[in-house]
């Protein structure tokens, strides 16, 4: 274990201009001069990944997954080289390394690879030379020597994986918000920043659509008990720490980029055919609730065309009786340390929405979670109602 070692990750919005790059370089210089050893994971600048994907579809109606990985991995490489140059400008030795140069070994699943091993030999050698190591997040190399990317939240996962294998004191995630809030502060007036969350609460929030940390990275941090701190990249303010310590937090989480679908089954045992299809096509099932005659799935809006084609095939094969997507509905969740009476919570929440004429398609409740599929047009209103009732009152 290297003393005073920290892994930092900077998101794309915090790297979106040369001025922001220089600001981060100055912060890293100060910390390095205090004797800290730093490994810095970077995302692609701004929206450059989206722009690269758009270019791919301009030349190909269905770009091969391998070539997409080769293309989009360039974004993080640009960030790492520029930040290393910015550090050199302020007199700090740094070296930039790609995912493969950093020893991040992955499965061969293009666009959604999993980290299977980390061999950080070059990182350790650079740290021994007192260099700051800048690592391209979101990417690695497979055992077949193919460049791969890690899917949504991949840079977070890179950072936590490196913190784990290097024995870092903590993993710091820097973004364009000051921390994790009890609801979206741009949509809920009285949303408050939370000082601490447990791994369990954060994992539930990430799975419910909170975009600050990806659920895969939280699960990895929890497994290795690595403290994770989320803070603003350019403001010297205390952020939100995620750790093993229990919390009493409650928060409202919404996801405007996904919607529910209902899948009616011929028999309950064929639900596995739906899951197998999703795994084969590398489609995420964000949430799933099961009843003997049907499934409720939450999927990404952009994946609907692929789900529709696959479920049509499953209807022909008589695994699925019918299905329907509900793109006008969105997922809204309340996550808490525990209800006294979950049935009463559901009844009161539905009554609130009925009084405000907010349509609810489906609801699930258990001891620490309330999840509702609500009208997308009224999502902001619904968030504020639930926050007032179950967060502010608590």
C-alpha positions in Angstrom: 0.0 0.0 0.0 1.3 3.4 -1.0 0.8 6.1 1.7 -1.1 9.3 0.9 -2.4 7.8 -2.3 -5.7 9.1 -3.8 -7.6 8.3 -6.9 -9.5 11.2 -8.4 -12.0 11.1 -11.3 -13.0 14.1 -13.4 -16.2 14.0 -15.5 -16.6 15.4 -19.0 -18.3 18.7 -18.0 -15.4 19.5 -15.6 -12.9 19.1 -18.5 -14.9 20.9 -21.2 -12.5 23.8 -21.8 -8.9 24.7 -21.6 -9.6 27.0 -18.7 -11.2 24.2 -16.7 -8.2 22.0 -17.6 -5.8 24.6 -16.2 -7.9 25.0 -13.1 -7.7 21.2 -12.4 -4.0 21.2 -13.1 -3.5 23.9 -10.5 -5.5 21.9 -7.9 -3.5 18.8 -8.7 -0.2 20.8 -8.4 -1.2 22.0 -4.9 -2.1 18.5 -3.7 1.1 17.0 -5.2 3.2 19.6 -3.4 1.6 18.5 -0.1 3.0 15.1 -0.6 0.0 13.3 -2.0 0.4 10.5 -4.6 -2.3 11.0 -7.3 -3.9 8.8 -9.9 -6.4 10.8 -12.0 -9.0 9.2 -14.1 -10.6 11.4 -16.9 -13.7 11.2 -19.0 -14.0 12.6 -22.5 -14.3 16.4 -22.8 -17.8 17.8 -22.7 -20.1 16.0 -25.2 -17.3 14.7 -27.4 -18.4 11.0 -27.0 -21.9 11.9 -28.3 -20.3 13.8 -31.2 -18.1 10.8 -32.1 -21.1 8.4 -32.0 -23.1 10.8 -34.2 -20.2 10.8 -36.8 -20.3 7.0 -36.7 -23.9 6.9 -37.7 -23.4 9.4 -40.4 -21.2 6.9 -42.3 -22.8 3.7 -41.2 -26.4 2.7 -40.4 -25.2 0.0 -38.0 -21.6 0.6 -36.9 -19.8 -2.5 -35.8 -19.3 -2.6 -32.0 -15.6 -3.2 -32.3 -15.1 -0.1 -34.4 -17.3 2.0 -32.2 -15.1 1.1 -29.2 -12.0 2.0 -31.3 -13.7 5.4 -32.1 -15.1 6.5 -28.8 -12.1 5.5 -26.8 -10.3 8.4 -28.5 -12.3 10.9 -26.4 -10.7 10.0 -23.0 -7.2 9.8 -24.7 -7.6 13.4 -25.8 -8.5 14.5 -22.2 -5.6 12.6 -20.6 -3.0 14.0 -22.9 -4.3 17.6 -22.5 -4.4 17.4 -18.7 -0.9 16.0 -18.7 0.3 18.9 -20.8 -1.5 21.3 -18.5 0.4 19.8 -15.5 3.7 20.1 -17.3 2.9 23.8 -17.9 2.7 24.3 -14.1 5.9 22.4 -13.4 4.5 19.1 -12.3 5.7 15.8 -13.8 2.8 13.7 -15.2 2.3 10.8 -17.5 -0.9 9.9 -19.4 -1.8 6.3 -19.9 -4.6 4.6 -21.8 -6.8 2.0 -20.2 -4.7 -0.8 -21.8 -1.4 0.9 -20.7 -2.8 1.1 -17.2 -3.3 -2.6 -17.1 -7.2 -2.6 -17.1 -8.1 -6.1 -18.4 -11.7 -6.6 -19.5 -14.1 -9.1 -21.0 -14.5 -8.9 -24.8 -18.0 -7.4 -24.6 -17.7 -4.4 -26.8 -19.5 -1.2 -25.5 -20.3 -2.9 -22.2 -17.2 -4.7 -21.1 -16.6 -5.7 -17.5 -13.2 -5.3 -15.7 -11.8 -8.8 -14.9 -8.4 -7.8 -13.6 -6.1 -4.8 -13.1 -2.4 -5.0 -13.6 -1.2 -1.5 -12.7 2.6 -2.1 -13.2 3.1 1.1 -15.2 1.0 3.2 -12.8 3.1 2.0 -9.8 6.3 2.7 -11.7 5.2 6.2 -12.5 4.2 6.8 -8.8 7.6 5.7 -7.7 9.0 8.5 -9.9 6.7 11.0 -8.2 4.7 11.5 -11.3 0.9 12.2 -11.3 -0.7 9.5 -13.4 -3.5 10.5 -15.8 -5.6 7.5 -16.8 -8.1 7.4 -19.6 -11.4 6.2 -18.0 -14.2 4.1 -19.6 -11.8 1.8 -21.5 -9.5 -1.2 -21.2 -8.2 -4.1 -23.2 -9.6 -7.6 -23.5 -7.7 -10.8 -23.1 -8.0 -11.0 -26.9 -6.0 -7.7 -27.1 -9.0 -5.8 -28.3 -9.8 -2.2 -27.2 -13.0 -2.2 -25.2 -15.2 0.3 -23.5 -17.1 -0.1 -20.2 -20.5 1.3 -21.0 -22.4 3.9 -19.0 -20.6 5.2 -15.9 -17.4 3.5 -17.2 -15.0 6.2 -15.9 -16.5 5.9 -12.4 -15.9 2.1 -12.5 -12.3 2.7 -13.8 -11.6 5.0 -10.8 -13.0 2.7 -8.2 -11.3 -0.4 -9.7 -7.9 1.5 -9.6 -8.6 2.7 -6.0 -9.2 -0.9 -5.0 -6.2 -2.5 -6.6 -3.8 0.3 -5.5 -5.1 0.5 -1.9 -6.0 4.2 -2.2 -7.2 6.1 0.9 -10.3 7.1 -1.0 -11.8 7.6 -4.4 -12.9 11.1 -5.3 -15.5 11.7 -8.0 -15.5 15.3 -9.3 -18.3 16.5 -11.4 -20.4 19.7 -12.1 -22.5 19.4 -8.9 -21.4 20.0 -5.3 -22.5 16.5 -4.1 -25.5 14.2 -3.9 -28.9 15.9 -3.2 -32.2 14.7 -1.7 -33.7 15.3 -5.1 -32.8 17.1 -8.3 -32.0 20.6 -7.2 -32.9 22.1 -10.6 -36.5 20.6 -10.3 -37.2 20.3 -6.5 -37.1 23.7 -4.8 -36.2 22.4 -1.3 -33.7 19.7 -2.3 -30.8 19.6 0.2 -27.2 18.3 -0.3 -26.5 15.2 1.7 -23.3 14.9 3.7 -23.2 11.1 3.8 -24.9 8.1 2.2 -24.4 4.4 2.8 -23.4 2.1 0.0 -26.8 0.5 0.1 -28.7 3.8 -0.3 -26.4 5.0 -3.1 -26.7 1.7 -4.9 -30.5 1.9 -4.8 -30.4 5.5 -5.9 -28.0 4.7 -8.8 -30.2 1.8 -9.9 -33.2 4.1 -9.8 -31.7 6.6 -12.2 -29.5 9.0 -10.1 -26.8 10.0 -12.6 -24.0 11.0 -10.2 -22.6 7.6 -9.7 -23.1 4.4 -11.7 -24.5 1.4 -9.8 -21.6 -0.8 -11.0 -19.0 1.5 -9.5 -20.9 1.7 -6.2 -21.2 -2.1 -6.0 -17.4 -2.3 -6.6 -16.7 0.3 -3.9 -19.0 -1.5 -1.5 -17.4 -4.8 -2.1 -13.9 -3.4 -1.3 -15.2 -0.9 1.3 -13.6 2.1 -0.5 -14.9 5.5 0.7 -16.1 7.5 -2.3 -16.5 11.3 -2.2 -18.6 13.2 -4.7 -17.9 16.9 -5.1 -17.7 19.8 -7.5 -14.6 19.9 -9.7 -14.1 23.7 -9.5 -15.5 24.7 -6.1 -13.7 24.1 -2.8 -16.7 22.7 -1.0 -17.2 19.6 1.0 -19.1 17.0 -1.1 -21.0 13.9 -0.2 -19.2 10.8 1.1 -20.4 7.3 0.3 -19.2 4.6 2.7 -20.1 1.6 4.8 -21.4 3.8 7.6 -25.2 3.6 7.9 -27.4 6.6 7.1 -30.8 8.0 7.9 -31.2 9.7 4.6 -34.2 9.9 2.4 -34.1 11.0 -1.3 -36.3 11.2 -4.3 -34.8 10.0 -7.6 -36.3 10.3 -11.1 -35.1 9.1 -14.5 -36.2 11.0 -17.5 -34.2 8.8 -20.0 -36.1 5.5 -19.4 -39.6 4.2 -19.4 -41.5 1.1 -18.4 -42.8 -1.8 -20.6 -45.2 -4.5 -19.6 -44.6 -8.0 -20.9 -47.4 -10.6 -20.6 -46.2 -14.2 -20.4 -47.7 -17.5 -21.5 -46.4 -18.9 -18.2 -44.2 -17.6 -15.5 -41.3 -19.9 -16.2 -40.6 -18.3 -19.6 -39.6 -15.0 -18.0 -36.0 -16.3 -18.3 -36.4 -16.0 -22.1 -36.8 -12.3 -21.8 -33.8 -12.0 -19.6 -31.7 -14.2 -21.9 -32.7 -12.0 -24.9 -31.6 -8.9 -23.1 -28.2 -10.4 -22.1 -27.6 -11.7 -25.7 -28.4 -8.3 -27.2 -26.5 -6.5 -24.4 -29.6 -4.5 -23.5 -29.8 -3.2 -19.9 -32.8 -4.1 -17.7 -32.7 -1.1 -15.4 -35.4 -2.4 -13.1 -37.7 -5.4 -13.1 -40.7 -6.6 -11.1 -42.2 -10.0 -11.6 -45.7 -11.3 -11.3 -46.9 -14.8 -12.3 -48.6 -13.6 -15.5 -46.4 -10.6 -16.5 -43.2 -8.6 -16.1 -42.7 -4.9 -15.6 -39.4 -3.8 -17.1 -37.7 -0.4 -17.1 -35.6 0.2 -20.2 -33.5 3.0 -21.7 -35.5 5.1 -24.1 -32.9 4.7 -26.8 -33.1 0.9 -26.6 -36.9 0.7 -27.3 -36.5 -0.1 -31.0 -34.3 -3.1 -30.2 -36.6 -4.3 -27.4 -39.6 -4.0 -29.7 -38.0 -6.2 -32.4 -36.8 -8.8 -29.8 -40.1 -9.0 -28.0 -41.9 -9.4 -31.4 -39.7 -12.4 -32.0 -40.5 -13.8 -28.6 -44.2 -13.5 -29.3 -43.8 -15.5 -32.5 -41.8 -18.1 -30.5 -44.8 -18.2 -28.0 -42.6 -17.2 -25.0 -44.4 -13.9 -24.8 -48.2 -13.4 -25.1 -48.1 -9.6 -25.7 -46.2 -6.5 -24.7 -46.6 -2.8 -24.5 -44.3 0.2 -24.0 -45.3 3.3 -22.1 -43.0 6.1 -23.3 -45.3 8.7 -21.8 -44.4 7.5 -18.3 -41.3 7.9 -16.2 -39.9 6.2 -13.1 -40.0 8.0 -9.8 -38.6 6.5 -6.6 -38.3 7.4 -2.9 -35.4 5.7 -1.2 -35.2 5.7 2.6 -33.6 4.0 5.6 -36.9 2.3 6.4 -40.7 2.9 6.5 -42.7 2.3 9.6 -45.6 1.1 7.5 -44.9 0.7 3.7 -48.5 -0.1 2.8 -49.6 3.2 4.4 -46.8 5.0 2.5 -48.1 3.7 -0.8 -51.7 4.5 0.0 -50.8 8.1 1.0 -48.6 8.7 -2.0 -51.3 7.4 -4.4 -53.9 9.7 -2.6 -51.5 12.7 -3.1 -51.3 12.0 -6.8 -55.0 11.4 -7.2 -55.7 14.8 -5.6 -53.4 16.5 -8.1 -54.6 14.4 -11.1 -51.2 12.8 -11.7 -51.6 9.5 -13.5 -49.9 6.5 -12.0 -49.4 3.4 -14.1 -47.8 1.0 -11.6 -46.4 1.0 -8.1 -44.0 -1.1 -6.0 -43.2 -0.6 -2.3 -41.1 -2.4 0.2 -39.3 -1.5 3.5 -36.8 1.0 2.0 -38.2 1.8 -1.4 -41.3 3.3 -3.1 -41.2 3.1 -6.9 -43.9 4.6 -9.1 -44.4 4.9 -12.9 -45.9 8.4 -13.3 -47.0 10.6 -16.1 -43.9 12.1 -17.7 -45.6 15.4 -18.2 -46.1 15.7 -14.5 -42.8 14.3 -13.4 -41.6 17.5 -11.8 -44.8 18.0 -9.9 -44.7 14.4 -8.7 -41.1 14.8 -7.5 -42.0 17.9 -5.4 -45.0 16.2 -3.9 -43.1 13.2 -2.8 -40.1 15.3 -1.5 -42.5 17.4 0.6 -44.2 14.4 2.0 -41.4 11.9 2.6 -38.2 13.8 2.8 -38.9 17.3 4.1 -41.3 16.1 6.7 -38.8 13.5 7.9 
